Amino acid sequence: MEAGKQSALWNDWVFRYQYVFGRRYTKRQKKKFIQALAADLKQLGQPVRIARLGPSGKEEYVVIAGNRKTAKKVILTHYESARSQLGCLRLFDAADCRKKTMRKLGIDVLLWLACAVPILILWQQKKLPWWLSVAALLLLFAWARTIRNGTSLSHAPVRNTSSVMAMLHMAKHGMPDTAYVFVEREFRDMEETRKALKLNKDQRLIVFNCVGAQAPLHHQMKDGIEYVFAACRKQGQYVLDSRLLGSRTISEKQISQVMELV
């Protein structure tokens, strides 16, 4: 593929997955994302299957590209938008991530209440013009929906959009004996994921996480699973500070380095 066409395709992916399908919180948003992703993978010549995995009532939609039964490498990432959190992200520390996410959500709710209560009191006492009351109530309603459903200003570009684009980049270049799996949620038992996907023990399972962050890339083996991620090492932990975590830029050069690493 010519360089100009490559750049055009890359820019198209950036626009689609960072902006058009950048919000992946609700079932409807995820469905639109899955349809777009499947179409792009098929355009790259990949056989695509959309499956439902997991226990009854908690099933997730999974997009599988390539032949996972014969592939020597199975590369996996998640696609659900990660809600914003306070402070730095400690990779491989799900409890810390949940705590910081709930703390951010709690602050958002308190701020909403701090604005909503005075406005509702003034509205009830009819001390605001009717047009201002309507505008204020509509803004409060929109703000509440944003708190519930999440915003496009989440940490998704770094947390998983960059990983999705890295896998598209690899599929475009036709990496041999490779299958690509996109699961919904990040924090789950990876051994259970291996069983659910019916992978053989001799197949490499490689998990992508935060690969687009502007930080050093790492490739580690843990409990038989390979992890590829970008982070800074501080006091024995892999960390992304709030500045890196909130970046809106996904570097094509960094994504190319991911492919070379794998």
VOBA-1610 file (N, C-alpha, C; in pm, whole numbers, padded with zeros to 5 digits, always signed):
BEGIN
Met+00085-00120+00000Met+00000+00000+00000Met+00089+00124+00000Glu+00052+00219-00083Glu+00132+00340-00095Glu+00127+00421+00034Ala+00233+00501+00055Ala+00243+00578+00181Ala+00125+00673+00198Gly+00083+00739+00088Gly-00030+00832+00098Gly-00158+00762+00139Lys-00181+00642+00082Lys-00301+00566+00117Lys-00294+00517+00261Gln-00173+00481+00306Gln-00155+00437+00444Gln-00192+00548+00541Ser-00142+00670+00515Ser-00171+00783+00602Ser-00320+00815+00600Ala-00383+00807+00483Ala-00526+00835+00472Ala-00605+00733+00553Leu-00565+00606+00545Leu-00634+00502+00620Leu-00615+00522+00770Trp-00493+00558+00810Trp-00465+00583+00951Trp-00550+00699+01004Asn-00554+00808+00928Asn-00635+00924+00968Asn-00782+00889+00975Asp-00826+00802+00887Asp-00966+00758+00890Asp-00994+00681+01018Trp-00902+00593+01057Trp-00919+00518+01182Trp-00919+00611+01303Val-00830+00708+01304Val-00826+00804+01415Val-00960+00874+01428Phe-01012+00921+01316Phe-01139+00994+01318Phe-01254+00903+01364Arg-01257+00782+01313Arg-01368+00692+01343Arg-01365+00644+01489Tyr-01251+00595+01534Tyr-01247+00529+01664Tyr-01216+00622+01780Gln-01162+00739+01751Gln-01139+00833+01860Gln-01254+00933+01875Tyr-01326+00957+01766Tyr-01431+01059+01770Tyr-01570+01002+01739Val-01590+00945+01620Val-01723+00896+01582Val-01768+00784+01675Phe-01682+00688+01701Phe-01715+00575+01789Phe-01630+00578+01916Gly-01595+00699+01959Gly-01509+00714+02076Gly-01577+00683+02208Arg-01711+00698+02211Arg-01785+00667+02334Arg-01841+00525+02323Arg-01795+00439+02412Arg-01836+00299+02409Arg-01877+00255+02550Tyr-01981+00319+02599Tyr-02033+00291+02733Tyr-02161+00208+02726Thr-02258+00255+02650Thr-02389+00191+02644Thr-02390+00077+02541Lys-02493-00007+02547Lys-02504-00118+02452Lys-02515-00067+02309Arg-02589+00042+02291Arg-02606+00098+02158Arg-02474+00149+02102Gln-02396+00219+02185Gln-02266+00270+02141Gln-02171+00155+02107Lys-02173+00051+02189Lys-02086-00065+02164Lys-02125-00137+02036Lys-02256-00146+02011Lys-02303-00213+01890Lys-02254-00141+01764Lys-02263-00008+01765Lys-02216+00071+01650Lys-02066+00054+01630Phe-01992+00052+01741Phe-01847+00033+01733Phe-01815-00104+01673Ile-01883-00208+01720Ile-01857-00344+01674Ile-01885-00356+01524Gln-01994-00296+01479Gln-02027-00301+01336Gln-01920-00233+01252Ala-01872-00117+01299Ala-01767-00044+01226Ala-01636-00124+01225Leu-01600-00179+01340Leu-01476-00257+01351Leu-01480-00380+01261Ala-01592-00452+01263Ala-01605-00571+01178Ala-01593-00535+01031Ala-01654-00423+00992Ala-01647-00379+00851Ala-01503-00346+00812Asp-01430-00278+00899Asp-01291-00242+00869Asp-01202-00366+00860Leu-01223-00462+00948Leu-01143-00584+00946Leu-01170-00665+00820Lys-01296-00671+00777Lys-01330-00741+00654Lys-01266-00673+00534Gln-01263-00540+00537Gln-01200-00464+00428Gln-01051-00494+00419Leu-00991-00531+00533Leu-00849-00565+00535Leu-00825-00712+00498Gly-00932-00781+00461Gly-00919-00920+00419Gly-00922-01022+00530Gln-00968-00981+00648Gln-00973-01071+00763Gln-01110-01138+00774Pro-01114-01270+00794Pro-01243-01333+00826Pro-01285-01290+00966Val-01409-01247+00981Val-01455-01188+01107Val-01577-01264+01159Arg-01577-01286+01290Arg-01693-01347+01355Arg-01724-01270+01482Ile-01852-01242+01504Ile-01897-01177+01627Ile-01964-01282+01713Ala-01912-01304+01833Ala-01961-01409+01922Ala-02006-01349+02055Arg-02079-01429+02131Arg-02120-01390+02266Arg-02060-01491+02363Leu-01977-01443+02452Leu-01908-01529+02547Leu-01942-01488+02690Gly-01926-01582+02782Gly-01949-01552+02923Gly-02072-01622+02977Pro-02091-01619+03110Pro-02206-01684+03172Pro-02337-01618+03134Ser-02445-01691+03143Ser-02577-01640+03107Ser-02612-01516+03191Gly-02660-01412+03124Gly-02693-01286+03191Gly-02578-01189+03196Lys-02455-01239+03176Lys-02337-01152+03177Lys-02255-01171+03050Glu-02323-01208+02942Glu-02253-01233+02817Glu-02198-01104+02756Glu-02086-01118+02690Glu-02021-01005+02624Glu-02010-01034+02475Tyr-02020-00927+02396Tyr-01996-00941+02253Tyr-01847-00936+02228Val-01799-01033+02153Val-01657-01046+02122Val-01640-01048+01971Val-01547-00968+01921Val-01515-00966+01779Val-01386-01046+01759Ile-01393-01146+01671Ile-01277-01232+01644Ile-01241-01221+01497Ala-01118-01183+01469Ala-01069-01172+01331Ala-00956-01272+01310Gly-00959-01342+01198Gly-00859-01444+01173Gly-00907-01579+01227Asn-00826-01680+01205Asn-00860-01815+01250Asn-00794-01842+01385Arg-00872-01828+01492Arg-00811-01842+01625Arg-00774-01987+01656Lys-00830-02084+01582Lys-00799-02225+01608Lys-00661-02264+01556Thr-00622-02204+01445Thr-00493-02240+01385Thr-00385-02134+01409Ala-00422-02018+01462Ala-00325-01910+01482Ala-00223-01948+01588Lys-00099-01909+01564Lys+00005-01931+01663Lys+00005-01819+01768Lys-00040-01700+01726Lys-00049-01585+01817Lys-00194-01536+01817Val-00248-01514+01935Val-00380-01454+01950Val-00362-01326+02029Ile-00390-01213+01965Ile-00372-01082+02028Ile-00507-01031+02075Leu-00513-00984+02198Leu-00640-00951+02261Leu-00635-00811+02323Thr-00745-00738+02310Thr-00762-00613+02383Thr-00909-00596+02416His-00942-00496+02498His-01082-00468+02530His-01123-00338+02463Tyr-01253-00319+02445Tyr-01299-00200+02372Tyr-01393-00110+02451Glu-01444-00154+02564Glu-01534-00069+02642Glu-01460+00056+02690Ser-01523+00172+02676Ser-01459+00297+02720Ser-01434+00294+02870Ala-01312+00329+02906Ala-01277+00336+03048Ala-01319+00473+03102Arg-01392+00475+03211Arg-01431+00602+03272Arg-01307+00673+03327Ser-01317+00805+03332Ser-01206+00883+03387Ser-01187+00851+03535Gln-01064+00862+03579Gln-01033+00838+03720Gln-00944+00950+03772Leu-00935+00958+03903Leu-00848+01058+03965Leu-00708+01002+03979Gly-00610+01086+03950Gly-00472+01045+03973Gly-00418+00953+03865Cys-00309+00887+03897Cys-00238+00802+03802Cys-00304+00666+03788Leu-00273+00599+03678Leu-00320+00463+03656Leu-00207+00366+03689Arg-00235+00273+03779Arg-00140+00167+03809Arg-00182+00043+03733Leu-00105+00008+03631Leu-00139-00109+03553Leu-00130-00235+03639Phe-00217-00331+03613Phe-00224-00458+03685Phe-00275-00441+03828Asp-00337-00328+03857Asp-00394-00306+03991Asp-00540-00266+03974Ala-00626-00366+03957Ala-00767-00341+03929Ala-00837-00273+04047Ala-00799-00311+04169Ala-00863-00253+04287Ala-00836-00103+04297Asp-00712-00064+04270Asp-00677+00078+04275Asp-00751+00156+04166Cys-00765+00097+04049Cys-00835+00162+03938Cys-00982+00182+03972Arg-01046+00080+04028Arg-01188+00091+04065Arg-01207+00199+04171Lys-01117+00203+04269Lys-01128+00301+04377Lys-01118+00442+04323Lys-01023+00468+04236Lys-01004+00602+04180Lys-01116+00640+04085Thr-01171+00541+04015Thr-01284+00568+03925Thr-01408+00605+04005Met-01436+00532+04112Met-01552+00561+04196Met-01536+00695+04267Arg-01413+00728+04303Arg-01387+00857+04367Arg-01418+00971+04271Lys-01378+00956+04144Lys-01407+01058+04042Lys-01557+01068+04019Leu-01625+00954+04014Leu-01770+00954+03995Leu-01840+01021+04112Gly-01794+00996+04234Gly-01853+01058+04352Gly-01839+01209+04351Ile-01722+01257+04310Ile-01701+01402+04301Ile-01792+01464+04196Asp-01808+01395+04081Asp-01897+01446+03976Asp-02041+01457+04026Val-02086+01357+04101Val-02223+01358+04155Val-02241+01471+04255Leu-02142+01491+04343Leu-02150+01599+04441Leu-02153+01737+04374Leu-02073+01754+04269Leu-02075+01881+04196Leu-02210+01904+04130Trp-02267+01796+04076Trp-02399+01808+04013Trp-02504+01849+04116Leu-02500+01787+04234Leu-02596+01821+04339Leu-02577+01965+04387Ala-02449+02007+04397Ala-02420+02143+04443Ala-02479+02248+04348Cys-02486+02215+04220Cys-02547+02307+04122Cys-02698+02287+04112Ala-02743+02162+04122Ala-02884+02132+04099Ala-02974+02182+04211Val-02931+02164+04336Val-03018+02200+04449Val-03055+02348+04448Pro-02958+02443+04437Pro-02996+02584+04433Pro-03087+02619+04314Ile-03058+02558+04198Ile-03139+02587+04080Ile-03282+02537+04099Leu-03297+02419+04157Leu-03431+02364+04179Leu-03508+02446+04281Ile-03437+02497+04382Ile-03503+02581+04482Ile-03552+02711+04419Leu-03466+02774+04340Leu-03504+02898+04272Leu-03618+02875+04173Trp-03614+02761+04106Trp-03721+02727+04011Trp-03854+02707+04083Gln-03849+02638+04197Gln-03971+02613+04274Gln-04030+02743+04329Gln-03942+02833+04366Gln-03987+02962+04420Gln-04018+03064+04309Lys-04001+03022+04184Lys-04030+03107+04068Lys-03951+03239+04070Lys-03824+03227+04108Lys-03738+03345+04112Lys-03650+03356+03987Leu-03668+03263+03894Leu-03594+03267+03769Leu-03691+03287+03653Pro-03652+03360+03550Pro-03736+03370+03430Pro-03763+03230+03374Trp-03878+03211+03312Trp-03916+03078+03267Trp-03815+03019+03168Trp-03761+03105+03078Trp-03667+03056+02977Trp-03535+03013+03040Leu-03494+03086+03148Leu-03371+03050+03217Leu-03390+02921+03297Ser-03509+02904+03355Ser-03540+02782+03428Ser-03536+02660+03335Val-03597+02674+03216Val-03597+02564+03120Val-03455+02531+03076Ala-03377+02635+03046Ala-03239+02613+03002Ala-03156+02545+03111Ala-03173+02590+03236Ala-03098+02532+03348Ala-03136+02385+03370Leu-03267+02354+03362Leu-03312+02216+03381Leu-03262+02125+03269Leu-03262+02175+03147Leu-03210+02096+03035Leu-03061+02068+03051Leu-02987+02170+03097Leu-02843+02151+03120Leu-02818+02050+03231Leu-02898+02058+03338Leu-02884+01961+03447Leu-02913+01819+03399Phe-03017+01806+03316Phe-03053+01675+03262Phe-02940+01620+03175Ala-02885+01706+03087Ala-02776+01663+03000Ala-02651+01626+03081Trp-02624+01703+03183Trp-02509+01676+03270Trp-02526+01542+03341Ala-02648+01516+03389Ala-02675+01388+03458Ala-02656+01270+03364Arg-02701+01284+03239Arg-02681+01177+03140Arg-02533+01154+03113Thr-02457+01264+03111Thr-02313+01253+03089Thr-02246+01178+03204Ile-02287+01208+03326Ile-02231+01138+03443Ile-02265+00990+03437Arg-02388+00961+03397Arg-02432+00821+03392Arg-02367+00744+03277Asn-02364+00803+03157Asn-02320+00732+03038Asn-02174+00755+03003Gly-02109+00853+03068Gly-01970+00882+03036Gly-01959+00985+02925Thr-01841+01042+02909Thr-01819+01147+02810Thr-01715+01101+02707Ser-01704+01178+02600Ser-01603+01150+02499Ser-01463+01192+02547Leu-01456+01260+02662Leu-01328+01303+02717Leu-01275+01202+02819Ser-01304+01074+02795Ser-01256+00970+02886Ser-01109+00940+02855His-01056+00840+02922His-00918+00798+02899His-00909+00689+02793Ala-01018+00670+02717Ala-01022+00563+02617Ala-00912+00570+02512Pro-00874+00690+02459Pro-00768+00692+02356Pro-00642+00619+02399Val-00599+00641+02522Val-00479+00573+02571Val-00511+00432+02619Arg-00620+00417+02695Arg-00649+00289+02759Arg-00673+00177+02659Asn-00756+00202+02554Asn-00782+00092+02461Asn-00797+00129+02314Thr-00833+00254+02282Thr-00845+00290+02141Thr-00713+00270+02069Ser-00604+00305+02133Ser-00472+00287+02072Ser-00443+00139+02048Ser-00489+00052+02138Ser-00469-00092+02119Ser-00553-00145+02003Val-00676-00096+01992Val-00762-00134+01879Val-00695-00096+01748Met-00641+00025+01742Met-00577+00073+01620Met-00447-00002+01592Ala-00377-00042+01696Ala-00255-00121+01677Ala-00289-00255+01612Met-00400-00314+01655Met-00440-00444+01598Met-00489-00429+01454Leu-00557-00319+01424Leu-00595-00291+01286Leu-00470-00272+01199His-00373-00202+01254His-00246-00177+01183His-00176-00309+01152Met-00178-00401+01247Met-00115-00531+01227Met-00193-00614+01125Ala-00327-00607+01133Ala-00409-00681+01037Ala-00387-00629+00896Lys-00367-00499+00883Lys-00343-00438+00752Lys-00214-00492+00689His-00113-00515+00774His+00016-00562+00724His+00022-00715+00714Gly-00090-00781+00746Gly-00100-00925+00724Gly+00000-01007+00802Met+00008-00987+00932Met+00098-01068+01016Met+00056-01214+01009Pro+00148-01304+00975Pro+00111-01445+00957Pro+00074-01514+01087Asp-00015-01613+01076Asp-00052-01699+01190Asp-00097-01618+01311Thr-00174-01513+01287Thr-00219-01425+01395Thr-00370-01406+01390Ala-00433-01414+01506Ala-00576-01384+01519Ala-00591-01268+01616Tyr-00700-01194+01600Tyr-00722-01075+01681Tyr-00858-01087+01751Val-00857-01062+01881Val-00980-01076+01960Val-01005-00946+02036Phe-01127-00895+02024Phe-01166-00771+02092Phe-01277-00805+02190Val-01246-00802+02320Val-01345-00834+02422Val-01399-00704+02482Glu-01508-00715+02554Glu-01575-00594+02603Glu-01504-00532+02722Arg-01479-00611+02826Arg-01429-00556+02952Arg-01283-00592+02976Glu-01216-00506+03051Glu-01073-00523+03074Glu-01043-00619+03188Phe-01101-00597+03305Phe-01061-00671+03424Phe-01139-00802+03436Arg-01076-00910+03399Arg-01137-01042+03408Arg-01026-01145+03419Asp-01065-01268+03451Asp-00969-01377+03465Asp-00919-01416+03326Met-00791-01391+03299Met-00738-01419+03166Met-00734-01568+03136Glu-00720-01650+03238Glu-00722-01795+03216Glu-00862-01840+03173Glu-00964-01776+03233Glu-01102-01805+03192Glu-01125-01756+03048Thr-01064-01645+03013Thr-01075-01595+02876Thr-01014-01694+02778Arg-00898-01748+02814Arg-00833-01849+02729Arg-00925-01969+02708Lys-00989-02014+02815Lys-01080-02129+02805Lys-01204-02095+02721Ala-01258-01974+02743Ala-01378-01933+02669Ala-01350-01925+02520Leu-01228-01883+02483Leu-01191-01874+02341Leu-01143-02008+02286Lys-01134-02109+02374Lys-01093-02244+02335Lys-00955-02245+02271Leu-00862-02175+02337Leu-00725-02169+02287Leu-00644-02286+02340Asn-00551-02334+02259Asn-00462-02440+02302Asn-00349-02382+02387Lys-00287-02465+02467Lys-00180-02417+02555Lys-00058-02372+02477Asp-00039-02426+02355Asp+00078-02386+02277Asp+00054-02259+02196Gln-00066-02202+02204Gln-00094-02077+02136Gln-00057-01959+02227Arg+00015-01863+02171Arg+00053-01744+02249Arg-00067-01651+02263Leu-00100-01614+02385Leu-00204-01515+02409Leu-00136-01387+02452Ile-00151-01283+02369Ile-00084-01154+02392Ile-00191-01048+02417Val-00180-00979+02531Val-00279-00880+02570Val-00221-00740+02552Phe-00292-00656+02477Phe-00253-00517+02457Phe-00326-00428+02556Asn-00251-00335+02617Asn-00312-00241+02712Asn-00232-00110+02710Cys-00299+00001+02684Cys-00235+00133+02687Cys-00113+00142+02596Val-00117+00074+02481Val+00004+00070+02397Val+00033+00204+02331Gly-00066+00293+02324Gly-00045+00421+02257Gly+00003+00533+02347Ala+00022+00505+02476Ala+00069+00609+02567Ala+00211+00650+02530Gln+00242+00779+02551Gln+00375+00831+02520Gln+00471+00795+02633Ala+00498+00666+02645Ala+00583+00613+02751Ala+00655+00490+02696Pro+00759+00442+02765Pro+00833+00324+02716Pro+00742+00202+02701Leu+00765+00126+02595Leu+00689+00003+02571Leu+00752-00113+02649His+00667-00202+02698His+00714-00318+02774His+00645-00444+02720His+00716-00554+02731His+00664-00685+02690His+00697-00784+02801Gln+00594-00825+02875Gln+00617-00910+02992Gln+00532-01036+02987Met+00584-01142+03047Met+00511-01267+03061Met+00463-01280+03205Lys+00334-01312+03222Lys+00278-01328+03357Lys+00175-01441+03354Asp+00202-01547+03429Asp+00112-01663+03437Asp+00079-01720+03299Gly+00179-01723+03213Gly+00159-01781+03080Gly+00095-01688+02980Ile+00064-01564+03019Ile+00003-01465+02931Ile+00107-01357+02903Glu+00119-01315+02779Glu+00211-01206+02743Glu+00134-01074+02744Tyr+00195-00972+02803Tyr+00134-00840+02810Tyr+00223-00739+02740Val+00164-00662+02651Val+00235-00553+02584Val+00167-00423+02626Phe+00244-00330+02681Phe+00186-00207+02733Phe+00291-00097+02737Ala+00244+00026+02747Ala+00334+00140+02760Ala+00311+00203+02897Ala+00419+00225+02971Ala+00408+00282+03105Ala+00545+00321+03156Cys+00547+00400+03261Cys+00671+00436+03330Cys+00685+00350+03454Arg+00804+00306+03482Arg+00826+00222+03600Arg+00866+00309+03718Lys+00784+00305+03825Lys+00810+00385+03944Lys+00790+00299+04069Gln+00891+00288+04149Gln+00886+00214+04275Gln+00831+00073+04254Gly+00882+00008+04149Gly+00845-00131+04126Gly+00709-00151+04062Gln+00641-00042+04022Gln+00510-00053+03958Gln+00513+00018+03823Tyr+00424-00029+03736Tyr+00408+00036+03605Tyr+00294+00136+03615Val+00325+00262+03584Val+00233+00373+03613Val+00222+00465+03492Leu+00101+00519+03471Leu+00079+00629+03377Leu+00021+00744+03456Asp+00089+00859+03456Asp+00036+00972+03531Asp-00082+01033+03457Ser-00151+01126+03521Ser-00274+01182+03465Ser-00250+01253+03333Arg-00131+01312+03316Arg-00100+01382+03191Arg-00092+01284+03075Leu-00020+01174+03093Leu-00010+01073+02989Leu-00143+01002+02967Leu-00214+00978+03075Leu-00341+00905+03068Leu-00447+00985+02992Gly-00442+01117+03005Gly-00543+01200+02942Gly-00506+01249+02804Ser-00396+01200+02748Ser-00354+01244+02615Ser-00457+01206+02510Arg-00477+01296+02413Arg-00572+01270+02304Arg-00500+01228+02176Thr-00368+01216+02181Thr-00289+01187+02061Thr-00250+01040+02058Ile-00277+00978+01945Ile-00234+00840+01923Ile-00128+00843+01814Ser-00007+00803+01849Ser+00107+00813+01758Ser+00117+00690+01668Glu+00118+00715+01535Glu+00134+00605+01440Glu+00272+00541+01455Lys+00372+00624+01490Lys+00508+00572+01510Lys+00511+00474+01627Gln+00442+00510+01738Gln+00439+00422+01854Gln+00370+00290+01820Ile+00262+00298+01742Ile+00188+00178+01702Ile+00276+00088+01616Ser+00358+00147+01529Ser+00450+00069+01448Ser+00551-00004+01535Gln+00596+00060+01643Gln+00690-00002+01735Gln+00627-00121+01807Val+00496-00112+01832Val+00424-00222+01897Val+00431-00345+01807Met+00408-00327+01677Met+00410-00439+01583Met+00549-00502+01578Glu+00653-00419+01578Glu+00790-00470+01577Glu+00820-00549+01704Leu+00766-00502+01816Leu+00791-00569+01945Leu+00728-00708+01948Val+00608-00718+01892Val+00537-00847+01892Val+00595-00941+01786
//
